[in-house]
Amino acid sequence: MKELLRSTDPVRLALATALLEGEGIAAFQIDVHMSVLDGSLGILPRRLMVRDADLFMARAILRDLGLDQGA
């Protein structure tokens, strides 16, 4: 698994996940429950992971849609 996206915005992560899965690329969010450690402030980012073989295509999809920039 490779990290594709890191963000503190759950909406951005959900959108990226839905778009990737619509293209047949399985995506998995990790660090989802880390907010317990920061007091649910949303300081710690979540990471979106994809298979190594899907990384190039997943990056291209997010780049084309403008989801690869920022947090």
Protein Blocks (a to p, Z undefined) as FASTA:
>chain_A
ZZfbdcfbfklmmmmmmmmmmnopacddehklmmmmnoonomaccdddddfklmmmmmmm
mmmnopmgcZZ
